[in-house]
Amino acid sequence: MATLTERRRFGRTGLMVSPVGFGGAPIGFLETERERVGRTLNTLLDEGMNLIDTAAMYRGSEALIGETVGSRRDEFVLVTKCGTEVPDLAHKAWTPELVSATVDRALRTLKTDRLDVMLLHSCDLETFRKGEALGALIEAKRAGKVRHVGYSGDNETAGEAAQHPEIEVIQTSLNICDQRNASFVLPVCRAHDVGVMVKRPIANAAWKRPEDQPGMYRNYAEEYHRRFGVMGLRLEDFPEADRGAGWGELALRFTLGHEGVSTAIIGTTNPDNALANLRAAAKGALSPASMARLREAFESAPGSSGWTGQT
């Protein structure tokens, strides 16, 4: 069984990461108070989590992380993302100028002298192939500002990015309602020894009503909720499911049970929910029978052939 101090190999980066990482989108978009962010992040670090993910576009997320746990910088792997336009930088999306400026901005706001991983934030395939944004990231790596370069996204673009010799990390969607990247992306990452970060590992709580979800997640939640209903899943069909923990624990263990997944990032502003996710991961992967049942439910669902990864 896994433990709260388990570490997984992060591809060829040489880094070792906890199975569950912290996703920094909610603390920015939901304008979370600094004290609550500090309590959540410090609690997670104390309990053994060692990866924090954020992005330039997550409003004040980078600054909140720098302000609350910047003094503990050596205790965690820091991942952020760039390429999309941000209000305080006067450059167009995906230009080398914006990428370079965003790297420097992240160093300042996160109060650090290096970024462990910087990802291109879900650019399309044409932009990725053009190479200008990636080239600027590679230059930042050569300058010692970024240790490892990667890509965040899904489907064909993520699969192609994972084959690029400079890409060492891929962040992609994988959960009980979003399984296509397990076939399209994970095998390529394994073949090229690329570290894998999974976003949306619990499918934005697809078993809940979308209207009960924060606005920032509603589009994803609506599609996942629709898929969940079509898949016809019942918790009682899984013997190892903890009825008290419900679908959240089962979903997270499913995601982490895939070969090659280094870490799954979960965004929350609630310290108790964050700890529950760590403890769920500590129970380890689901049984082969349960993994197979969840895969079959996805593949056999009516219309599932058109269910691609939600970027």
C-alpha positions as CSV (number, residue, x, y, z in Angstrom):
1,M,0.0,0.0,0.0
2,A,1.1,3.5,-0.7
3,T,1.9,6.0,2.1
4,L,1.7,9.7,2.5
5,T,5.4,9.9,1.9
6,E,5.4,7.8,-1.3
7,R,7.5,9.3,-4.1
8,R,7.1,8.4,-7.8
9,R,9.7,8.9,-10.5
10,F,8.9,12.0,-12.6
11,G,10.1,10.6,-15.9
12,R,13.6,11.4,-16.9
13,T,13.6,14.7,-14.9
14,G,15.4,13.0,-12.0
15,L,12.7,14.5,-9.7
16,M,10.6,12.3,-7.3
17,V,7.1,13.5,-6.6
18,S,4.2,12.6,-4.4
19,P,1.3,10.8,-6.0
20,V,-1.0,13.8,-5.2
21,G,0.0,17.3,-5.9
22,F,-1.8,20.6,-5.3
23,G,-3.5,22.4,-8.2
24,G,-3.4,26.2,-7.8
25,A,-6.3,27.2,-10.1
26,P,-9.0,27.5,-7.4
27,I,-7.1,29.7,-5.0
28,G,-6.6,32.2,-7.8
29,F,-9.9,32.1,-9.6
30,L,-11.9,31.9,-6.4
31,E,-9.9,34.7,-4.8
32,T,-9.1,32.7,-1.7
33,E,-7.9,34.6,1.3
34,R,-4.2,34.4,2.0
35,E,-4.6,32.8,5.5
36,R,-6.7,29.9,4.1
37,V,-4.2,29.3,1.3
38,G,-1.3,29.3,3.7
39,R,-3.1,26.8,6.0
40,T,-3.9,24.5,3.2
41,L,-0.5,24.5,1.6
42,N,1.5,24.2,4.8
43,T,-0.8,21.4,6.0
44,L,-0.2,19.5,2.8
45,L,3.5,20.0,2.9
46,D,3.6,18.8,6.5
47,E,1.7,15.7,5.5
48,G,4.1,14.7,2.7
49,M,2.8,16.3,-0.5
50,N,5.7,17.8,-2.5
51,L,4.4,19.1,-5.7
52,I,2.6,22.4,-6.4
53,D,1.1,23.3,-9.8
54,T,0.0,26.8,-10.8
55,A,-0.1,29.0,-14.0
56,A,0.3,32.6,-15.0
57,M,-3.4,32.8,-16.0
58,Y,-4.7,31.7,-12.6
59,R,-5.0,35.3,-11.5
60,G,-3.3,35.7,-8.1
61,S,-2.4,32.0,-7.6
62,E,1.4,32.3,-8.2
63,A,1.6,35.3,-5.8
64,L,-0.4,33.5,-3.1
65,I,1.9,30.5,-3.3
66,G,5.0,32.6,-3.2
67,E,3.7,34.6,-0.2
68,T,2.6,31.6,1.8
69,V,5.1,28.8,1.2
70,G,8.0,30.7,-0.5
71,S,10.0,30.1,2.6
72,R,9.6,26.4,2.2
73,R,10.7,26.4,-1.5
74,D,13.2,23.5,-1.1
75,E,10.5,21.2,0.1
76,F,8.4,21.0,-3.1
77,V,8.6,20.6,-6.8
78,L,7.2,23.8,-8.4
79,V,5.3,23.6,-11.7
80,T,3.8,26.6,-13.5
81,K,2.5,27.3,-17.0
82,C,2.8,30.0,-19.6
83,G,1.9,31.1,-23.1
84,T,-1.6,32.5,-22.6
85,E,-2.1,36.3,-22.3
86,V,-2.1,37.8,-18.9
87,P,-3.3,41.3,-18.1
88,D,0.0,42.8,-16.8
89,L,2.2,41.7,-19.7
90,A,1.8,43.5,-23.0
91,H,2.6,40.7,-25.4
92,K,0.5,38.5,-27.6
93,A,-0.2,34.8,-26.7
94,W,2.4,32.2,-27.6
95,T,5.0,34.7,-28.7
96,P,8.6,34.3,-27.5
97,E,8.4,37.7,-25.8
98,L,5.4,36.6,-23.7
99,V,6.9,33.3,-22.7
100,S,10.1,35.0,-21.7
101,A,8.3,37.7,-19.7
102,T,6.1,35.1,-18.1
103,V,9.0,33.1,-16.9
104,D,10.6,36.2,-15.3
105,R,7.2,37.2,-13.8
106,A,6.8,33.7,-12.2
107,L,10.2,33.9,-10.6
108,R,9.3,37.2,-9.0
109,T,5.8,36.3,-7.9
110,L,6.6,32.8,-6.7
111,K,9.7,34.2,-4.8
112,T,12.1,31.7,-6.2
113,D,15.3,31.6,-8.2
114,R,14.2,28.6,-10.4
115,L,11.1,27.0,-11.7
116,D,11.3,23.2,-11.6
117,V,8.9,22.7,-14.5
118,M,7.4,25.3,-16.9
119,L,4.7,24.0,-19.2
120,L,3.2,25.5,-22.4
121,H,-0.4,26.0,-21.3
122,S,-2.5,24.0,-23.8
123,C,-1.6,25.6,-27.1
124,D,-3.0,24.0,-30.2
125,L,-1.0,21.7,-32.4
126,E,-0.2,24.3,-35.1
127,T,1.2,26.7,-32.4
128,F,3.2,23.9,-30.9
129,R,4.7,22.8,-34.2
130,K,5.6,26.4,-35.0
131,G,8.1,26.1,-32.2
132,E,8.5,29.8,-31.2
133,A,6.9,29.4,-27.7
134,L,8.8,26.2,-27.0
135,G,12.0,27.7,-28.2
136,A,11.6,30.5,-25.7
137,L,11.1,28.0,-22.9
138,I,14.2,26.1,-24.0
139,E,16.2,29.4,-23.9
140,A,14.9,30.0,-20.3
141,K,16.1,26.5,-19.4
142,R,19.6,27.3,-20.9
143,A,19.6,30.5,-18.8
144,G,19.0,28.4,-15.6
145,K,15.6,29.9,-14.9
146,V,13.7,26.7,-15.8
147,R,14.9,23.2,-14.9
148,H,12.6,21.2,-17.1
149,V,10.3,22.0,-20.0
150,G,6.9,20.5,-20.7
151,Y,3.4,20.8,-22.2
152,S,-0.1,20.8,-20.7
153,G,-2.9,19.6,-22.9
154,D,-4.7,16.6,-24.4
155,N,-5.3,14.3,-27.3
156,E,-3.2,14.6,-30.5
157,T,-1.2,17.6,-29.4
158,A,-0.1,16.1,-26.1
159,G,0.8,12.8,-27.9
160,E,3.0,14.7,-30.3
161,A,4.5,17.0,-27.7
162,A,5.6,13.9,-25.6
163,Q,7.8,12.8,-28.6
164,H,9.7,16.1,-28.7
165,P,13.2,15.6,-27.4
166,E,13.0,18.8,-25.2
167,I,9.7,17.9,-23.6
168,E,10.2,16.1,-20.2
169,V,6.8,16.5,-18.6
170,I,3.2,16.2,-19.9
171,Q,0.2,17.4,-18.0
172,T,-3.0,15.8,-19.4
173,S,-6.6,14.8,-18.4
174,L,-7.3,11.3,-17.2
175,N,-10.2,10.2,-15.0
176,I,-13.1,7.8,-14.9
177,C,-15.0,9.9,-17.4
178,D,-12.1,11.0,-19.5
179,Q,-10.0,8.0,-20.4
180,R,-8.9,8.6,-24.0
181,N,-5.5,9.9,-23.1
182,A,-4.7,6.6,-21.4
183,S,-4.5,5.2,-25.0
184,F,-3.3,8.3,-26.9
185,V,-0.8,9.9,-24.5
186,L,0.4,7.6,-21.7
187,P,2.0,5.0,-24.0
188,V,4.0,7.8,-25.8
189,C,5.1,9.2,-22.5
190,R,6.3,5.8,-21.3
191,A,8.2,5.2,-24.5
192,H,10.0,8.6,-24.2
193,D,10.4,8.5,-20.4
194,V,8.3,11.6,-20.0
195,G,6.9,12.5,-16.5
196,V,3.1,12.5,-16.4
197,M,1.0,14.9,-14.4
198,V,-2.8,14.2,-14.4
199,K,-5.2,17.1,-14.2
200,R,-8.9,16.7,-13.3
201,P,-8.2,13.2,-11.7
202,I,-11.6,13.1,-10.0
203,A,-13.5,14.3,-13.0
204,N,-14.7,17.5,-11.4
205,A,-16.9,15.4,-9.1
206,A,-19.0,14.2,-12.0
207,W,-21.4,12.4,-9.7
208,K,-22.6,15.8,-8.3
209,R,-24.9,18.3,-10.0
210,P,-23.0,20.7,-12.3
211,E,-24.8,23.6,-10.8
212,D,-23.3,22.8,-7.4
213,Q,-19.8,23.2,-8.9
214,P,-17.8,26.5,-8.8
215,G,-18.3,28.5,-12.0
216,M,-14.7,28.1,-13.1
217,Y,-15.3,24.3,-13.4
218,R,-18.8,24.2,-14.7
219,N,-18.2,23.6,-18.4
220,Y,-16.0,20.6,-17.6
221,A,-18.3,19.4,-14.9
222,E,-21.3,19.4,-17.2
223,E,-19.7,17.2,-19.7
224,Y,-18.2,14.8,-17.1
225,H,-21.6,14.6,-15.4
226,R,-23.3,13.7,-18.7
227,R,-20.7,11.0,-19.3
228,F,-21.0,9.7,-15.8
229,G,-24.8,9.2,-16.3
230,V,-24.3,7.5,-19.6
231,M,-21.7,5.1,-18.1
232,G,-24.3,3.8,-15.6
233,L,-21.8,3.5,-12.7
234,R,-22.9,2.4,-9.3
235,L,-20.6,2.6,-6.2
236,E,-21.9,-0.7,-4.9
237,D,-20.4,-2.6,-7.9
238,F,-16.9,-2.0,-6.5
239,P,-16.1,-4.1,-3.4
240,E,-13.2,-2.0,-2.2
241,A,-15.1,1.3,-2.4
242,D,-15.3,3.2,0.9
243,R,-18.9,4.1,1.2
244,G,-18.1,7.0,3.5
245,A,-15.5,8.5,1.1
246,G,-17.7,7.8,-1.9
247,W,-16.8,8.3,-5.6
248,G,-14.0,10.8,-4.9
249,E,-11.6,8.2,-3.4
250,L,-12.5,5.5,-6.0
251,A,-11.9,8.0,-8.9
252,L,-8.6,9.1,-7.6
253,R,-7.3,5.6,-7.0
254,F,-8.4,4.7,-10.6
255,T,-6.4,7.6,-12.0
256,L,-3.3,6.8,-10.0
257,G,-3.5,3.2,-10.9
258,H,-2.4,3.8,-14.5
259,E,1.2,2.8,-15.4
260,G,3.3,5.9,-15.9
261,V,1.3,8.4,-14.0
262,S,3.7,10.3,-11.7
263,T,1.3,12.6,-9.9
264,A,-2.3,13.8,-10.0
265,I,-3.0,17.4,-9.1
266,I,-6.2,18.4,-7.3
267,G,-7.3,21.9,-6.7
268,T,-9.0,22.8,-3.5
269,T,-9.4,25.7,-1.0
270,N,-10.4,23.3,1.8
271,P,-7.6,21.8,3.9
272,D,-9.8,18.9,5.0
273,N,-10.6,18.0,1.5
274,A,-6.9,18.2,0.6
275,L,-6.0,15.8,3.4
276,A,-8.7,13.4,2.4
277,N,-7.2,13.2,-1.1
278,L,-3.8,12.4,0.3
279,R,-5.3,9.6,2.4
280,A,-7.2,8.2,-0.5
281,A,-4.1,8.0,-2.6
282,A,-2.3,6.2,0.3
283,K,-4.7,3.3,-0.2
284,G,-3.0,2.5,-3.5
285,A,-4.4,1.4,-6.8
286,L,-7.7,-0.3,-7.3
287,S,-7.9,-4.0,-7.9
288,P,-7.4,-5.1,-11.5
289,A,-11.0,-6.1,-11.6
290,S,-12.2,-2.7,-10.6
291,M,-9.8,-1.0,-13.0
292,A,-11.1,-3.2,-15.8
293,R,-14.8,-2.5,-14.8
294,L,-14.2,1.2,-15.0
295,R,-12.4,1.0,-18.4
296,E,-15.2,-1.2,-19.8
297,A,-17.9,1.3,-18.6
298,F,-16.2,4.1,-20.5
299,E,-15.5,2.1,-23.7
300,S,-19.0,0.6,-23.9
301,A,-21.0,3.7,-23.1
302,P,-23.2,4.9,-26.0
303,G,-21.4,7.6,-27.9
304,S,-18.1,7.2,-26.1
305,S,-16.1,6.8,-29.3
306,G,-16.4,10.6,-29.6
307,W,-15.3,11.3,-26.0
308,T,-11.9,12.9,-26.3
309,G,-9.8,14.5,-23.5
310,Q,-11.2,17.8,-22.3
311,T,-8.5,20.4,-22.9
